Amino acid sequence: MADWEVVIGLEIHAELLTKSKVFCGCSTEFGGTPNSQVCPVCMGLPGALPVLNRQAVELAIRAGLALGCRINEFSQFDRKHYFYPDLPKAYQVSQNHLPICSDGKVELHIGETTCKIGIERVHLEEEAGKSLHAGENIMSAAYSLLDYNRSGIGLIEIVTKPDIRSPEEARLFLEKLKTLLEYTEVSDCKMEEGSLRCDANISLRPQGSTTFGVKSEIKNLNSFRAVQRALEFEVERQKELLEAGEAVIPETRHWDESQGMTFSMRSKEKAADYRYVPDPNLYPLKVESQWVEAVRRELPELPDARRNRFIEEYDLPPYDAEVLTTSRDLAEYFEACVREVHDPKLVSNWVMGEVLRWLKAHELEAAESPVKPGGLAGLLKLLQENVVSNLVAKDVLAEMFATGKAADVIVEEKGWKQISDSDSLEAIIDQVLADHPGPVADVKGGKTKAIGFLVGQVMKASKGAANPQKVNELIRGRLQA
């Protein structure tokens, strides 16, 4: 790609965490019987009038503040016209001309570098219905069924500036955005339920050029991995076209996960094609500064601020702080444990290692963990007091996840207390030294690295119950190393 620069912009739709839809009182609960959560307003029946959901506006303000946006005092709702089966009114209520939020930015920490992705706008709109395709995908479906339960659910659309320069950077931005929306409780961001979706616009231009190339929009991106893979495919597709002297066509393309390819769906619409007009049934929205400041005061500590605090207050490496603050629940889990154990690095190592491994295996979030922060703290205290070895502590944690029992109870029941008294260890050490004369001779000859092997054999013979520091000390004394 030495000759080409990749230019990417993202459009992200996030469903707002409200109990009712944005312009009516219908439930937003996921998984209801198809077409059971609808009314004349969200179905667009004649004479039905919308009423704006105040909580939806507040969540949009909250998102805008988290993204560093200006909250506009005056915004307006427009009708975006297009004909599609999942749109019962043949228009979608959105904000085209005057959005509620604009001009923000998100900082990405990539290794040792920090880059800034501009946020063009954040605007409120309503969700369309859901098409259920009778086939593997929309391209091969024999027919489609329609569920309007989702129609009218409140959304924010977040539009980035074309500041993203690689498919990997696009994925990292989405991960950071998801973290921000979850921290602020704007959206649950469950991609499997459709509450966070992304469309990607991508073009290529010659290195050094300031003119944008012809872009393609990619749809059907239902995971961050899919976003990166689809963009990587488009980079190669457009590069081949341009280097062959062919034109890139402005179009909307469908990502096929199974084939790892994008396919043309339709020509790309321009804004004029949607025939935007102000919605006559909705008043313009005025957001006073007092309301914005009230929302600002209620914001939680945001990921970047918490990351920096973890580095300064707990003396954690930047990598640890970054991982621990990717989830609000995980960060709070860590801090609750540190308050009892008073060893941030020890807690960090266990949360990032064993705890995350078990949570991932059971497909759980930190808040859903059967081992609560106090339970992990109890285990780490046993480790600090040399009641259990590090190896045995891992087995104890596995039992805690499986049974919900406290660490000290499991250690007592299993007889897993660490052996630290010399008399008990001497017999095991005698046997290990007798079984391994070669390493013994190496140690006596000055090759002290062999001590590690002998300690390992004692740990194996004791099934991990021996105190490794005490074993090391006894072996050195015995062999005078």
C-alpha positions as CSV (number, residue, x, y, z in Angstrom):
1,M,0.0,0.0,0.0
2,A,3.0,2.3,-0.4
3,D,1.2,4.1,-3.3
4,W,-2.3,4.4,-1.7
5,E,-3.8,5.9,1.3
6,V,-6.9,4.3,2.9
7,V,-9.7,6.6,4.0
8,I,-12.4,5.2,6.2
9,G,-15.5,6.7,7.8
10,L,-18.0,4.9,10.0
11,E,-21.7,5.2,10.7
12,I,-22.7,3.5,13.9
13,H,-26.3,3.0,15.0
14,A,-26.7,2.3,18.8
15,E,-30.1,1.5,20.3
16,L,-30.8,3.6,23.3
17,L,-31.4,2.0,26.7
18,T,-35.0,3.2,27.2
19,K,-37.9,1.1,28.3
20,S,-40.3,2.6,25.7
21,K,-39.8,3.7,22.0
22,V,-38.7,7.1,21.0
23,F,-42.1,8.5,19.9
24,C,-44.7,6.1,21.6
25,G,-45.1,4.0,24.7
26,C,-44.5,0.6,23.2
27,S,-42.0,-1.7,24.9
28,T,-38.4,-2.0,23.6
29,E,-37.9,-5.4,25.3
30,F,-35.9,-7.8,23.0
31,G,-37.4,-11.1,21.9
32,G,-41.1,-10.5,22.0
33,T,-43.6,-12.3,19.7
34,P,-43.3,-10.8,16.3
35,N,-45.5,-7.7,15.8
36,S,-46.7,-7.7,19.4
37,Q,-45.0,-4.5,20.5
38,V,-46.5,-2.1,18.0
39,C,-49.1,0.7,18.0
40,P,-50.6,3.2,15.5
41,V,-47.7,5.6,16.1
42,C,-44.8,3.2,15.4
43,M,-46.8,1.6,12.5
44,G,-47.4,5.1,11.0
45,L,-51.2,4.8,10.8
46,P,-53.2,7.8,9.8
47,G,-54.0,10.3,12.5
48,A,-51.4,8.9,15.0
49,L,-49.1,11.6,16.4
50,P,-45.6,11.1,17.9
51,V,-44.5,12.3,21.4
52,L,-40.8,12.6,22.0
53,N,-39.3,10.4,24.7
54,R,-37.3,12.7,27.1
55,Q,-35.1,9.9,28.3
56,A,-34.0,9.3,24.7
57,V,-32.9,12.9,24.4
58,E,-31.0,12.7,27.7
59,L,-29.1,9.6,26.6
60,A,-28.2,11.3,23.3
61,I,-26.8,14.2,25.3
62,R,-24.9,11.8,27.5
63,A,-23.4,10.1,24.5
64,G,-22.4,13.4,23.0
65,L,-20.6,14.5,26.1
66,A,-18.7,11.2,26.4
67,L,-17.6,11.7,22.8
68,G,-16.4,15.3,23.4
69,C,-19.2,16.8,21.2
70,R,-20.8,20.2,21.3
71,I,-24.4,19.8,22.4
72,N,-26.5,22.0,20.2
73,E,-29.1,24.2,21.8
74,F,-31.4,23.9,18.8
75,S,-32.0,20.8,16.8
76,Q,-34.7,19.6,14.5
77,F,-36.4,16.3,13.3
78,D,-36.7,15.5,9.6
79,R,-38.4,12.9,7.6
80,K,-36.0,10.7,5.6
81,H,-38.0,9.1,2.7
82,Y,-37.2,5.7,1.2
83,F,-39.2,2.7,0.3
84,Y,-38.3,-0.5,2.0
85,P,-40.6,-3.2,3.4
86,D,-39.3,-2.8,7.0
87,L,-40.2,0.9,7.1
88,P,-44.0,1.1,7.6
89,K,-44.4,4.8,7.1
90,A,-42.1,4.9,4.0
91,Y,-40.0,7.5,5.9
92,Q,-37.8,7.5,8.9
93,V,-37.8,10.3,11.5
94,S,-34.2,11.4,11.8
95,Q,-32.1,14.6,12.2
96,N,-30.4,15.6,9.0
97,H,-30.0,19.4,9.0
98,L,-29.6,20.2,12.7
99,P,-28.4,17.2,14.8
100,I,-28.4,17.3,18.6
101,C,-24.6,16.8,18.9
102,S,-21.6,17.7,16.6
103,D,-17.8,18.2,16.4
104,G,-16.5,15.6,18.9
105,K,-13.4,13.4,19.0
106,V,-12.2,10.0,20.4
107,E,-8.6,9.3,21.3
108,L,-7.2,5.9,20.5
109,H,-4.1,4.5,22.3
110,I,-2.3,2.2,19.8
111,G,0.9,1.0,21.4
112,E,2.9,4.1,22.2
113,T,1.0,6.4,19.9
114,T,-2.3,8.2,20.3
115,C,-4.5,9.2,17.4
116,K,-7.7,11.3,17.3
117,I,-10.8,10.3,15.4
118,G,-13.2,13.1,14.7
119,I,-16.9,12.8,15.3
120,E,-18.9,14.6,12.7
121,R,-22.3,14.3,14.4
122,V,-24.5,12.4,16.8
123,H,-28.2,12.5,15.9
124,L,-31.4,11.0,17.2
125,E,-33.6,8.8,14.9
126,E,-36.0,5.9,15.0
127,E,-35.3,2.3,14.2
128,A,-36.8,0.5,11.3
129,G,-38.4,-3.0,11.5
130,K,-36.6,-6.3,11.0
131,S,-36.6,-8.4,7.9
132,L,-36.3,-12.1,8.5
133,H,-34.9,-13.7,5.3
134,A,-35.9,-17.2,4.3
135,G,-32.3,-18.2,3.2
136,E,-28.8,-17.8,4.4
137,N,-28.7,-14.1,3.6
138,I,-30.6,-11.3,1.8
139,M,-28.9,-12.1,-1.5
140,S,-30.2,-15.7,-1.7
141,A,-33.5,-15.4,0.2
142,A,-36.6,-16.9,-1.5
143,Y,-38.8,-14.5,0.6
144,S,-38.7,-12.4,3.7
145,L,-41.0,-11.9,6.7
146,L,-41.3,-8.7,8.6
147,D,-41.3,-8.0,12.4
148,Y,-42.1,-4.4,13.3
149,N,-41.4,-4.8,17.1
150,R,-38.2,-2.9,16.6
151,S,-39.8,-0.2,14.5
152,G,-39.7,3.1,16.4
153,I,-37.1,2.2,19.0
154,G,-34.8,5.1,19.7
155,L,-31.4,5.2,18.1
156,I,-28.4,7.5,18.0
157,E,-26.4,7.5,14.8
158,I,-22.7,8.4,15.3
159,V,-20.9,9.5,12.2
160,T,-17.2,9.8,12.2
161,K,-15.1,12.1,10.1
162,P,-13.0,10.3,7.4
163,D,-10.0,10.1,9.8
164,I,-9.5,6.4,10.0
165,R,-6.6,5.1,8.0
166,S,-6.7,1.3,8.3
167,P,-9.2,-1.6,8.9
168,E,-7.5,-2.4,12.2
169,E,-7.9,1.2,13.4
170,A,-11.6,1.0,12.5
171,R,-11.9,-2.1,14.7
172,L,-10.1,-0.4,17.6
173,F,-12.3,2.7,17.3
174,L,-15.4,0.6,17.5
175,E,-14.1,-1.2,20.6
176,K,-13.4,2.1,22.2
177,L,-16.8,3.5,21.2
178,K,-18.6,0.4,22.6
179,T,-16.7,0.9,25.9
180,L,-17.9,4.6,26.1
181,L,-21.5,3.7,25.4
182,E,-21.5,0.9,28.0
183,Y,-19.7,3.1,30.6
184,T,-22.3,5.8,30.2
185,E,-25.2,3.3,30.0
186,V,-26.4,4.8,26.8
187,S,-26.8,1.4,25.1
188,D,-26.2,-2.2,26.0
189,C,-24.3,-2.6,22.7
190,K,-25.4,-6.2,22.2
191,M,-24.5,-6.7,18.5
192,E,-26.1,-10.2,18.5
193,E,-29.4,-8.4,19.3
194,G,-28.9,-5.7,16.7
195,S,-28.5,-2.9,19.3
196,L,-25.1,-1.9,17.9
197,R,-24.6,-1.9,14.1
198,C,-22.0,-0.3,11.9
199,D,-21.8,0.7,8.2
200,A,-18.4,1.5,6.8
201,N,-17.4,3.9,4.0
202,I,-14.1,3.3,2.4
203,S,-12.1,4.8,-0.5
204,L,-8.5,4.9,-1.7
205,R,-6.5,7.8,-2.9
206,P,-2.9,8.2,-4.0
207,Q,-0.5,8.9,-1.2
208,G,-0.1,12.7,-0.7
209,S,-3.5,13.5,-2.4
210,T,-6.0,15.7,-0.6
211,T,-8.9,14.7,-2.8
212,F,-11.1,11.9,-1.6
213,G,-11.5,8.9,-3.8
214,V,-14.8,7.2,-4.8
215,K,-16.2,5.4,-1.7
216,S,-18.1,2.2,-1.2
217,E,-20.5,1.7,1.7
218,I,-20.4,-1.8,3.3
219,K,-23.4,-3.2,5.2
220,N,-24.2,-6.4,7.2
221,L,-21.3,-5.9,9.6
222,N,-22.4,-7.7,12.7
223,S,-19.1,-8.0,14.6
224,F,-15.9,-6.0,15.0
225,R,-14.0,-8.8,13.3
226,A,-16.4,-8.6,10.4
227,V,-15.7,-4.8,10.1
228,Q,-12.0,-5.4,9.9
229,R,-12.2,-8.3,7.4
230,A,-14.7,-6.5,5.1
231,L,-12.6,-3.4,5.0
232,E,-9.4,-5.4,4.3
233,F,-11.2,-7.1,1.4
234,E,-12.4,-3.7,0.1
235,V,-8.9,-2.3,0.3
236,E,-7.6,-5.1,-2.0
237,R,-10.6,-4.9,-4.3
238,Q,-10.4,-1.2,-4.9
239,K,-6.6,-1.3,-5.2
240,E,-6.8,-3.9,-8.0
241,L,-9.4,-1.8,-9.8
242,L,-7.4,1.5,-9.6
243,E,-4.1,-0.1,-10.6
244,A,-5.8,-1.7,-13.6
245,G,-7.1,1.7,-14.6
246,E,-10.7,0.9,-13.9
247,A,-13.2,3.1,-11.9
248,V,-14.5,2.4,-8.5
249,I,-18.3,2.6,-8.6
250,P,-20.1,4.5,-5.8
251,E,-22.3,1.7,-4.4
252,T,-23.6,-0.1,-1.3
253,R,-22.0,-3.5,-0.9
254,H,-23.1,-6.5,1.2
255,W,-20.5,-8.4,3.4
256,D,-20.8,-12.2,3.1
257,E,-19.1,-13.6,6.2
258,S,-19.0,-17.2,4.9
259,Q,-17.2,-16.2,1.7
260,G,-15.1,-13.4,3.1
261,M,-16.2,-11.1,0.3
262,T,-18.3,-8.0,-0.4
263,F,-21.0,-8.1,-3.1
264,S,-22.8,-5.2,-4.9
265,M,-26.3,-4.5,-3.6
266,R,-27.3,-1.2,-5.2
267,S,-26.0,2.2,-6.3
268,K,-25.2,4.6,-3.5
269,E,-27.9,7.1,-2.7
270,K,-27.1,10.7,-2.2
271,A,-28.7,12.9,0.5
272,A,-31.0,14.4,-2.1
273,D,-32.4,11.0,-3.0
274,Y,-34.0,10.8,0.5
275,R,-36.0,14.0,0.1
276,Y,-35.4,15.2,3.6
277,V,-38.1,17.6,4.9
278,P,-38.8,18.9,8.5
279,D,-41.2,16.6,10.3
280,P,-44.4,18.7,10.7
281,N,-45.6,16.6,13.7
282,L,-42.6,17.2,15.9
283,Y,-41.5,20.5,17.4
284,P,-37.9,21.6,17.1
285,L,-35.9,20.5,20.1
286,K,-34.4,23.1,22.4
287,V,-31.8,21.8,24.9
288,E,-30.9,24.4,27.5
289,S,-27.4,24.6,29.0
290,Q,-28.7,23.8,32.5
291,W,-30.0,20.4,31.3
292,V,-26.6,19.7,29.6
293,E,-24.7,20.5,32.8
294,A,-27.1,18.3,34.9
295,V,-26.3,15.4,32.6
296,R,-22.6,16.2,32.7
297,R,-22.6,16.0,36.5
298,E,-24.1,12.6,36.4
299,L,-21.5,11.1,34.0
300,P,-19.4,8.3,35.5
301,E,-15.6,8.4,35.3
302,L,-14.9,7.8,31.6
303,P,-12.4,5.1,30.4
304,D,-9.5,7.5,29.5
305,A,-9.7,9.2,32.9
306,R,-9.9,5.9,34.7
307,R,-7.0,4.5,32.7
308,N,-4.8,7.4,33.6
309,R,-5.9,7.2,37.3
310,F,-5.1,3.4,37.4
311,I,-1.6,4.2,36.1
312,E,-1.0,7.0,38.6
313,E,-2.8,5.7,41.7
314,Y,-2.0,2.0,41.4
315,D,1.3,2.3,39.5
316,L,0.0,-0.1,36.8
317,P,1.7,-0.5,33.4
318,P,-0.3,1.3,30.7
319,Y,-1.2,-2.1,29.1
320,D,-2.8,-3.3,32.3
321,A,-4.7,-0.1,32.8
322,E,-6.0,-0.2,29.2
323,V,-7.2,-3.8,29.6
324,L,-8.8,-3.3,33.0
325,T,-10.8,-0.2,31.8
326,T,-12.2,-1.7,28.6
327,S,-15.2,-2.6,30.7
328,R,-16.8,-0.5,33.4
329,D,-17.8,-3.7,35.3
330,L,-14.2,-5.1,35.0
331,A,-12.7,-1.9,36.3
332,E,-15.0,-1.9,39.2
333,Y,-14.3,-5.6,39.9
334,F,-10.6,-4.8,40.0
335,E,-11.0,-1.8,42.3
336,A,-13.3,-3.7,44.7
337,C,-10.7,-6.5,45.0
338,V,-7.8,-4.0,45.5
339,R,-9.6,-2.4,48.4
340,E,-9.3,-5.7,50.3
341,V,-5.9,-7.1,49.0
342,H,-3.9,-3.8,48.8
343,D,-1.6,-5.2,46.0
344,P,-2.8,-3.7,42.7
345,K,-0.3,-5.6,40.5
346,L,-1.2,-9.0,42.0
347,V,-4.9,-8.3,41.6
348,S,-4.3,-7.0,38.0
349,N,-2.4,-10.1,37.1
350,W,-5.1,-12.4,38.3
351,V,-8.0,-10.4,36.9
352,M,-6.4,-10.1,33.5
353,G,-5.3,-13.7,33.5
354,E,-7.3,-16.4,35.3
355,V,-10.5,-14.4,35.9
356,L,-10.9,-13.2,32.3
357,R,-10.0,-16.6,31.1
358,W,-12.8,-18.2,33.1
359,L,-15.3,-15.4,32.2
360,K,-14.6,-15.9,28.5
361,A,-14.9,-19.7,28.8
362,H,-18.4,-19.2,30.4
363,E,-19.4,-16.3,28.2
364,L,-19.9,-14.0,31.2
365,E,-19.3,-10.4,32.0
366,A,-17.4,-9.4,35.1
367,A,-20.7,-8.3,36.8
368,E,-22.1,-11.8,36.2
369,S,-19.1,-13.7,37.6
370,P,-19.9,-16.3,40.2
371,V,-16.6,-15.4,41.9
372,K,-17.2,-11.9,43.3
373,P,-14.4,-9.4,44.1
374,G,-14.5,-10.4,47.7
375,G,-14.1,-14.1,46.8
376,L,-11.1,-13.4,44.6
377,A,-9.7,-11.2,47.4
378,G,-10.1,-14.1,49.8
379,L,-8.1,-16.4,47.5
380,L,-5.3,-13.8,47.0
381,K,-5.0,-13.4,50.7
382,L,-4.3,-17.1,51.0
383,L,-1.7,-16.7,48.3
384,Q,-0.1,-13.8,50.1
385,E,0.0,-15.7,53.4
386,N,1.6,-18.7,51.7
387,V,-1.3,-20.9,52.6
388,V,-1.5,-22.0,48.9
389,S,1.0,-21.9,46.1
390,N,0.3,-20.0,42.9
391,L,-0.3,-23.3,41.1
392,V,-2.8,-24.6,43.6
393,A,-4.5,-21.1,43.7
394,K,-5.4,-21.6,40.0
395,D,-7.1,-24.9,40.9
396,V,-8.9,-23.3,43.8
397,L,-10.3,-20.5,41.5
398,A,-11.5,-23.2,39.1
399,E,-13.4,-24.8,42.0
400,M,-14.8,-21.4,43.0
401,F,-16.2,-20.9,39.5
402,A,-17.7,-24.4,39.5
403,T,-19.1,-24.5,43.0
404,G,-19.4,-21.0,44.3
405,K,-17.6,-22.0,47.5
406,A,-15.2,-19.7,49.3
407,A,-11.4,-20.2,48.7
408,D,-10.6,-21.2,52.4
409,V,-13.5,-23.8,52.4
410,I,-12.2,-25.4,49.2
411,V,-8.6,-25.4,50.5
412,E,-9.7,-27.1,53.7
413,E,-11.9,-29.7,52.0
414,K,-9.3,-30.6,49.4
415,G,-6.4,-30.6,51.7
416,W,-4.6,-28.1,49.5
417,K,-2.8,-26.1,52.2
418,Q,0.8,-25.4,51.2
419,I,3.5,-27.4,52.8
420,S,6.0,-25.1,54.4
421,D,7.5,-27.0,57.4
422,S,10.9,-28.4,56.8
423,D,10.2,-31.8,58.2
424,S,7.4,-32.5,55.7
425,L,9.4,-31.2,52.8
426,E,12.7,-33.0,53.6
427,A,11.3,-36.5,52.8
428,I,10.0,-35.3,49.4
429,I,13.3,-33.5,48.6
430,D,15.3,-36.6,49.6
431,Q,13.4,-38.7,47.1
432,V,13.7,-36.1,44.3
433,L,17.5,-35.7,44.8
434,A,17.9,-39.5,44.8
435,D,15.9,-39.8,41.5
436,H,17.9,-37.1,39.7
437,P,21.6,-37.5,40.3
438,G,22.5,-35.7,37.1
439,P,21.0,-32.3,38.0
440,V,22.3,-32.8,41.6
441,A,25.8,-33.1,40.2
442,D,25.3,-30.1,38.0
443,V,24.3,-28.0,41.0
444,K,27.3,-29.2,43.0
445,G,29.5,-28.4,40.0
446,G,28.3,-24.8,40.0
447,K,25.5,-25.0,37.5
448,T,22.8,-23.4,39.7
449,K,20.2,-23.2,37.0
450,A,19.5,-26.9,37.6
451,I,18.0,-25.9,41.0
452,G,14.9,-24.8,39.1
453,F,14.5,-28.2,37.6
454,L,14.8,-29.9,41.1
455,V,12.3,-27.4,42.6
456,G,9.9,-28.2,39.8
457,Q,10.2,-31.9,40.5
458,V,9.4,-31.4,44.2
459,M,6.4,-29.3,43.2
460,K,5.3,-32.1,40.9
461,A,5.8,-34.8,43.6
462,S,3.8,-32.7,46.1
463,K,1.0,-32.0,43.6
464,G,1.8,-28.3,43.8
465,A,1.4,-28.2,47.6
466,A,5.0,-27.5,48.5
467,N,6.1,-23.9,49.2
468,P,8.4,-23.3,46.3
469,Q,10.5,-20.6,48.1
470,K,11.0,-23.0,51.0
471,V,11.9,-25.8,48.7
472,N,14.5,-23.7,46.9
473,E,16.0,-22.7,50.2
474,L,16.2,-26.3,51.5
475,I,17.7,-27.6,48.2
476,R,20.3,-24.9,48.2
477,G,21.2,-25.7,51.8
478,R,21.4,-29.4,51.1
479,L,23.6,-29.0,48.0
480,Q,25.4,-25.9,49.4
481,A,24.6,-24.0,46.2
